[in-house]
Amino acid sequence: MPIPEFKIEVGAVPGLPDGAMISFNGPIDARNIKVFETQMNGLLGRHYRRFLLQMGEVRYINSTGLAYLINFVETIQAAGGALVLFNVQPKVKVILETMGLVELLRVYPSKAAAVRELKDALKPAAVEAPAAKKTSEPGAIRRLFRRLFGHPDDRKL
């Protein structure tokens, strides 16, 4: 059951008609993942494809939350979208770094830097420097995560 005080706020991103900024005020874990998932799927249904996650109040994310984010990122990237995180708490950043997820779940120190990244992603591919960023094979992070933690459907909530 979600914790009663867990709230998600959604706002627009100026200059990105398909952009949404999402802020949380609690952990992303098994107790509230359904609230998060419902909100994000609703945004996808309204054709949002670029997401800024404001993580300033997220002091904890567990494997359930990470699994959802990995699946969500892969889904929106396949649709030409992107997801970035900013204002990430140190404990959460350590989790992301330890799991090797900072390349997939890109982390920025500020909202301005995150917005710049999403806007730059709108530029035509011909403008990008060739092979500037190392990209992993589609689904590689998901397979690694499942090898470490098992399939999300197999875990008890």
Secondary structure as GFF3:
##gff-version 3
##sequence-region A 1 157
A	DSSP	beta_strand	8	13	.	.	.	ID=ss1
A	DSSP	beta_strand	16	24	.	.	.	ID=ss2
A	DSSP	alpha_helix	33	45	.	.	.	ID=ss3
A	DSSP	beta_strand	50	54	.	.	.	ID=ss4
A	DSSP	alpha_helix	63	78	.	.	.	ID=ss5
A	DSSP	beta_strand	82	86	.	.	.	ID=ss6
A	DSSP	alpha_helix	90	98	.	.	.	ID=ss7
A	DSSP	beta_strand	106	108	.	.	.	ID=ss8
A	DSSP	alpha_helix	111	120	.	.	.	ID=ss9
A	DSSP	three_ten_helix	125	127	.	.	.	ID=ss10
A	DSSP	alpha_helix	140	149	.	.	.	ID=ss11
A	DSSP	three_ten_helix	152	154	.	.	.	ID=ss12
###
